[in-house]
Amino acid sequence: MNDTDIETKTEPETDTLEPAAAKSPASPDVTPVDDEPKAAGPAGLRRLTGIARRIAVPATAVAAVAALLAAGFFGWKLDEKSDTDAAAEAGLAAARAYAVTLTSVDSNHLDRDFAAVLDGSTGEFKDMYTRSSGQLRQLLLENKATGTGTVLDAAVKSKSETKVEVLLFIDQTVTNIAAADPRVDHSRVQMTMELVDGRWLASRVYLP
């Protein structure tokens, strides 16, 4: 076979490179870009509201917890103050009554009077009064002395739920065989009252 028998045919190239046509804005696979933001519709508003709620809930919860803690703290403080004030009132009343017991004495009824003084005392003062009661008894009997105490005024100096310090102003009318007329002694007494087994007792009595 000769080279001439082979006929080479060259197909003309019909495909030509053309610039890619710009896709129409209406093309379904292209999302149009709008430079102007659009107002959110109902669905968008719901999403925004949900986000805001999720952000706000923790803050609200923290504020609520803080409010509860504050209320509890101030409530506890009020309770504590109330308990202390109640203790002060009870201690003051007990001190006024005990001051009358301590300064009222009759040489004809010393056992009764001494027992009342010891019954209303505790601690340091009870020990001191017990040690000195023998000498005091002898002195009262020898002079046939009597005394009547009156509390003119009293105030709380310091206070806690179990201890109250009270300042008292006392007049004591005294009679004895050495004086024909009664004598009035004015005293300022500081008394410490302590809560012992549900009772307010004098643990210290002295003249400031």
Summary of the structure (lengths in Angstrom):
residues: 208
radius of gyration: 50.0
end to end distance: 149.7
largest distance: 178.1
contacts: 474
relative contact order: 0.11
helix: 48%
strand: 27%
